[in-house]
Amino acid sequence: MATTEITNQEFDQMIQASARKLKRNADFINSLNVFPVPDGDTGTNMSLSMESGAKYEMDEPSEHVGKLAGALAKGLLMGARGNSGVILSQIFRGFSKSVEDKATLNADDLAQAFADGAQTAYKAVMKPTEGTILTVIREAAKAGNDAAEEKDDIVYVMDAVTKAGKEALKKTTDLLPVLKEVGVVDSGGQGLTFVFDAFDDVLNGRTEAEVDQPDEEQMDEMVDAKHHQSVQGKIDPADIKYGYCTQIMVRIGKGLQVEQDFDYDTFYNYLAKLGDSLLVVNDDDVVKVHVHTEHPGKVLAWGQQFGDLAIVKVDNMRQQQEEIIEKDDPVEAEQTVPDTNGTAIIAIASGEGVDKLFRSLGVTHIISGGQTMNPSTADIVSAINESHAKRAIILPNNKNIFLAAEQAIEVADIPAKIVHSRNISQGMTALMGFNPDSKLDDNVTAMEDNLSSVKNGEVTTAIRDTTVQGKTIKKGNFMGIIDGTIATTKPTILEAASEMVKLMLDEDSEIVTIIYGKDAKRADAEKLESTVQALDDELEIEVHEGDQPVYPFIVSVE
């Protein structure tokens, strides 16, 4: 039986079904990556982002659709990963604002919500590109508005949105030359059509949308995913000042022990005295708290003065740290924390060796991630807030992390800026411009100015046969990618790496840095070093073990 209006029950089913549908289809969405490299992650990013939104929506106790939509938007914001996840969060940010006063939704409400979602998403992107997820939401929203004018029927509207979204998705192949060359549709747009499909299934009463039940363990809260970051490594558990990671959700004004009207400053300031790593997020109905403290009971008692406790979670971080130390290699060089004069320098990177390189250049905090797993907005917010610094600089080292980083600095507790490094080479070169005695804006300017002084090369394996950027590529061959462009493809890793470096060199080249990853050996790196030295015996060449995944070689030329 078709649905005539969206109540809290239908809305919850729509959101949970969309999270499950994205999860089931994440690998397929990933496979639409234009480059045949093994780091296509659009599906993974959209799935994890939606899981975060769905978890927030599921935890929201209100039966008011507007409140549920607000919780969804908040969860998507904090869990957003990669550009696709951030744009998805912006679509539902606009959607939620449109319906914030609606207890239930009719056909006009739904159509307008999609239209507002499209408008918000376009505004969030500095240079909107047609042939992407933006095209899909815009054309789908237009179809929804047209349908709402024809019929006061919510199913009719959702059917129209879904159909138009799929038609727009097909057009993306022709709108973007790179998609047409490879013969695929836009991966982000494909993910959005799965969301539409799930909504449409629920509103039409199709039971296949409800076959899979939500997996609580797989939809863990993203906002607190990095709560343990401040106690990782070789810290002695006894040195942890605040030993209990405490999380609560308070239903404001509900319950039998309410003694105070909620005031954010009053609520926050008391908790700030109990510990550190404090994060307080609220709307009109709910306040969620994350804090490291020695007195979890006081946190719970304080929360109860403002409402009843819907969620309580307390973790003993000293015990967690003991377990971490037991699992880790017992022999490891002690890291020296660089003196940055109160500035946290936070880099996103993968690979133990790459981490050490960044720390040796002045990075104070590492967020694990990059090509194969983009960190969420919440991951970056947590790193900033838990740095205990006066200010922060973010090195994304991947353009797909820019939007999540931009959202993170908007909600962080301290002033933070982004240095728009697109790869590991740029991130390391940017650090040469940092001066601990300079102001935040001056440091960012100097570090940004350094980005253009380095060329970045990456070698990886082709995962399928394709033709892209005018090159015919065979599955299993090795590609040399220079600053995002496939420059060469060869049957062996050393052939590809050698040809790539040769193309990177010019008369001004002075320093070549070779970082070899998990899928390369030291002997391979030394052979490449000898080959490069033979090209120009005046070059200064450095070789480092990076342990990075996906790319056996990362090479920088300065």
N, C-alpha and C positions, 0 to 999 in steps of 0.2 A: 504493500500500500504506500503510495507516495505521500510525502510530508507537505503540509500546508503552511507551516511556519517552523522556524528554528528556535527551539527552546534550549535550555541548558543541556538536556539529554542528547538532542541531535548534535549540538555544537561539539560536545565532548566526543561523541562517536566520530564526527568528521575529523577532528584533530588527531585522535588516536589512530584512526584508520590511515590518515595521510602519513603519519610517522612510520607505521608498519609498511606501507606501500613503498615509501622511499628506501627503507632499509632493505626490503626484498629486491629492489631494483638498483641498488647502489652500484653493483659491479657493471651492470649494463650501462648506466650513465657514465661511469668511469671510462668505459670502452670507447666513448665518443670523443675522447681527447684527440685533438687534431694531430699533434705530434705522436708518433708511434713509440713513445717512451713509457717506461713502467711506473710513472708517477701521476697518472691521471687520477684526480681525486675529487672531481666535482660531485659525484654521487655520494662519496663518503662525507664530504663537507656538508652537503644539503641534508643528508640523513642524520648526522650527528647534531646539526643545528636544530632540525625539526624535533628530534628526540628531546632536546633540552626544552624547547617550547612546549611540547606535549607534557613533559613532566611538570613544568610550572602550572600548566592549565589543569592537570589532573590533581595537583595539590591545592588548587584554589577552592575554598569551601563554598563560595557564593553560588547561588543558582541564577544569577543575573548574567546574561550572555555578554554584556559589555564588560563586566568584571573578568569573566573567563577570557575574553579576547585580550584584555589588558595583561593578564597573567601570561598568556601565550606570547604576546609581543615582548614582554620582559624576558621570558625564558629564551626566546629566539635571539634577543639582543645579547644576552650574556653567554649564550652557547654558540653564537655565530662563528663559523670557520670559513676562511677563504672568501673570495669575492662573491661567489654564488650564495654562500650562507648569509653573508651580510645583506645582499640584495633581497634575499628571501625574508630576512628580518625586517627590512624596510617596507616591503610590501605589506606585511602584517602589522607593522607599526601604523601605517596609514589606515589599514583596515580597522584596527582597534580604536583609533581615534574617532573614526566615523561612527562606530557603534557604541561608544562608551556610555551613552545614556539609554541604551536599548536593553530592556529586560528580555525581549525576544526579537527575532528578526522576521520581517516580511520580505516580499520580492523586491520592493524598492530599496529597503535597507541593505539587502545583500548586494544588489547591483551597485549602489552608491559606495559601499565598502570596498568593493574591488576597484572602482574608479579612483577612490582616494588612495588606495594602496599603490596603484600605478603611478599616480602623481608623486607620492612620497618617494617611491623608488627612483624615479627619474631625477628628482631633486638631489638625491643622495650621491649620484654619480656625477663627477665633475664634467666629463665629456661622454654623455650617453651615446652608445653605439647601437644602431639598428642591426637586426639579425642576431639578437641575443635574448636573454630572458626578459629584457625590458620590452622588446617587441611583442612577446607572447602575452605579458600581462596587460599591455596597452590595448591590443586588439581583442583580447578576451573580455576585458572590462567594457569596452565599447559595445560588444555584442550583448553583454549582460544588461547594459542600460537600454539598448534597443528592445530587448526582450521584455524588460519591465514595463516599457511604454505600451507594448502590445498586449500583455497579459499580467494580471495580478496573481501570478502563480510562481512560487519560489522554485519548484522543480523545473519549470519551463526556463527560468532564468539560469539556473545552474547547468542545465543541458546546453544552453546557448553558450555559456562561458566555456564549458568543456570542449564543445565542438570548435569554437573559434580559436581556442588555445592550440588545439591540434593543427588546425589549418595554418595558423601563424607559425607554428613550429616548422612545418614543411617549408615555408617561405624563407626561413633563416638560411637554408643552404644556398639560395640564390642571392641573398642580401649581403653576405660576407664572402668575399672571394676565396679566403682560405678554407671556408667550409665547403664551398663548391668544388674546389680543387681536390679535396679529399673525399667528398661525397657523403658528408655526415651532416646531421642537424646540430644545432647548438645544445650542448650538454646541460647548461643551466635551464634553458627553456624546456628541455625534455623532462627535467626534474619537476618543474612547475606543473607540467601537464599531468604528471602522476598525482600531484596534490589535488588538482581539479578532478581527476578520475575518482579519487577516494571520496571527495566531497559528494560527487554526483552519485556514486554507489549508495552512500548512506541515505541521501535525500530521496532516492528512488526505491529504497527498501531492499536493495540487492544484498543478500546475505553474505556473499563472498567477501564483502568489505569487513565483515565481523568474524571471519573464521579464526584468524590469529589473535590471541589475547595479548595484551601488553606485557612485556617482560620488564618487571621492576628493576632487576639487576642491570639490564642492558640500557636502562634510561636513567642512570645515576645523574644526580644533580651536577651540572657543569660548573655552576658558579663557585663550587667548593672543591673542584677537581684538583687544584694545586695547593690545598691547604697545608700539605706536608712539605712544600718546597723549602720552607725556611729551616727545616731540620734534616734535610737530606745530607748524604755524604758521610763524613767521618766525625761529625760532632758527637761528643760524649753525651749520652742521654742525661747525665747529671747536670750538664751545663745548660739544658733547656730551661729557660726562666719560667715560661708559662706552659705547663705540661698537658693541658686538656683542650683539644679542639672541640669547641662547643657550638652547636648550631640549634637554633629554635625558630619556629614560626608561630607568631602570636596572632590570634584573631582579635583585632582591636575592638574593645568594648564588649566582648562576649565573655560569659562565664560568671562564676560566683564570687571571685576575689578581686574584681576590678576596683581599684582605689583612685586611679588617676585618668584624666583625659590624655590622649596621646599627643605629645609634642615632640617632634623629632629631636630638637636640640637637647631637651631634658633627658630623653631616652638614651640618646647617643653618648652624652657627656658622662653619665653614670657608668656606662659600660666601658668607656675609654679608660676609666680608672682601674678597671678590673684586669686589664691585660693588653695584648697587642693584636695585630693582624685583624683589626675590627672592620667588618663590612656590615652595614645596615641598609637594607633596601625596603621601601614601603610604598603602598598606595593607600587608598582610603580605608581599606578593609583589613589588610594584612601587613605585618612587618616581619621580615626575615633577617636573622642575625647570624653572623659567623664571627667568632672571637677565640683567641688563644688565651687561656686564663688558668689560674690555680684554684678558682672557686666557681666551678660550674653550677653549684647549687644557688649561688647568689645571682647568676645570670637567669636561671629559671625563675627564681622568686621575683626578680625585677620584672621579667616579662609578664608574670601573672598579675602584676599590679595594673596592667593595661589591657589584659584580655586572657582568654584561655590558650593553652598550648596545644597547637595542632600537630606540631612535629618537634621532637626532641632527639638530638643525636650528640653523644659525647664520646670522643676517642682519646685514649691515653697515648699521647705522642711519644713519651719516653719509651713505652713498651714497643711502639711502632719502630722507633729508632734502633732499639736493641735488635729487632728482627732484621732491619735493613743492614746493620753492621755485620750480622751473622752471615747474610747472603753475599755481601760484597767481598771482593778480593782483599784480604787482610793487609796487603802491602800496597800502599799508594802514596805518592809524594803529596805532602801537605801543600794546599793551594795558598798562595799569598794574595790577600785582598788588596787590590791597588788603591792608592790614595787618590780619590776623585773629588775631594773637597765637598762631600755631601751630594754628589750627583750619582745616581744609579745608572749604569750603562747596561741595558738589557738587550741581549742578542738572541735571535731565534736560530737554532742550528741543530744538526743531527751528527752524531759521531763523537766518540770520546776524544779522539785526537783533534778534531775541529774545535771542540769545547776548550781544550787546553790552549790551542792557538789563540782563540779569542781572549781567554783570560790573561794570557801572556801579553796581549796588546792593550789591556786595560778594561776589558769587560768585567763587570761585577756580578752579573746574574745571567744565567742561560735558561731559556725556555726550550725544552726539547721539542723539536718539530722542524718543519720546513717543507721539503718537496713531497714527502710521503704522508705527512700528517700536519696540516695547518693548525696552529693553536687557535683556540676560541677567544672571543672578546674577554670572557671571564678569566681565561688563563693569563692573559696579558694584564688585566686589571689586578689580579692577585699578585703577580710578580711585582708590579709597581707598588701596590699598597704594602706588601710584605718586605719591601726593600729597606724600610726604615730610613729612607733618604729624604733629602729636602726637595729634590727634583729628579726627573728621570729622562733619559734619552733611549728611544727604541730603535733597534736595528732589525728590521723585518727580514732582510736578506732574501726576499721573495716578493714579487709584486702582488701575488695572490693573497698576501697577508696585510697589505696596505689598509684596506677598508676596515678590517677587524681592529687593527692598531688605532686607526682614527677614531673608531667608536670607543675604544678603551680609554684613550686619553681624555675623552669628554667626561667620563664618569669617575676617573681616578681621584684619589684623595690629595695628591700633590701635583704641582705643575709638571707636565710631561710633553715632550715633542718627539716627532718622528724624523729620522734621517732615512730617506727613501732608497735604501740599498736594495737592489734587485737580486743580488746573489752574494755568495760567500766572499768572492774577491772584492766586491765593492764594500762590503761590510768591514773587511779588514783594512782596506785602504782608507775608509772614512775615519777610522780610529786614529790615524796619523794626524788628523786635524783637531783632535780634542785637547783642550788646555784646562786643567782643573781650576785655574784661577780666573777663567773667563765666565761671562754670564751665559745662561742657558741658550738664549737666542743667538748669541755670537758663536757658541760652540756648534750649534746646529748648522748655521750658515757655513762655517769653515769645513765642517764634515761633509756637507752636501757638495761644496765646491770640489772636494777630492774625488767624488764619484766618477767623474768623467776621465780621470787620469789613468784608469786601469781597464784592460780588456779581460773578459772572462770567457774561459773555454771549458766545456764539459763533454766528457765522453760517456756514452751509454749505449745500451743494446736496443735495437729495434724489436718491438714485440709483434709487429705484423707487417705484411707487404703493403706498401702504399706509394703514392706519389704526392709529394708536398714540397712547396717552395721550389718547384721545377726539378726536383731530384727524385729519381726512382729508387726506392729503398726496399731491401729484402729483409724479411724476418730473420733475426739472428745476426745480422751484420751490425757493425759498430758505427755509431754516428758521432761526428765531432760538431758540437753546437757552439757557435761563437756569439755571445751577447744575444742569445735567443733565436738565432738563425742557424739552420742546419747548413754547415759549410762543407762537410765531406762525409762520405759513407764508405767504409772499407770492410773487408772480411775479417781482419784481425784487430785486436785492441791497440796494438802498438802502431800499426799502419794508420789507423784513424787518429790516434793521439799525435803522432809525428806530423801528419799532414795538417792537422788542426793548428798546432803550434806554429808551423811554418807559415800558415796564412795569417796568424796573429802578429807575427814579427814585422817590424819596419825599422827604418834607420834610427829612430829615436828610442827603440827598445833597450832597456838596461837590465831589468830584473825579471826573471821568470821563476814563479813559485809553483811547484808541482805538489799537489795533495792527493795521495792515493787512498782509495776507499776499501770497503770490506771485500769487494770483488776483484781487487788487484793485489799483487805481491810487491814486496820491496824490490825484488829483482826486476820486475816490470818497470817500476819507477826509475831504477838506476839505468836501465836500457834507454828509457825515454830521455833521461838526463844526458846520457852520452850522445844521443842523436841530436838533441837540441844544441849541445855544446859544439858539435861539429858544424852546425849551421852558422854559428858566430862564437868564436872562442873568447870574445870580450864580454859575453853575457855573464851576469852573476846569477847562478841557479841555486835555488833552495828546494829541498825535498822533505816533505813531512808526511807522517802517517796520520790520516784523518779519520779513518773508520767509518766514513759516511756511506749510507746506503745509496742505491740507484745509480750513482755516478762513480765508476772505478777511478776516474781521474777528474779532478778539478784543477785547472791551470790558470794562473793570472800572469799577465804581462804588463809591466809598467815601464 
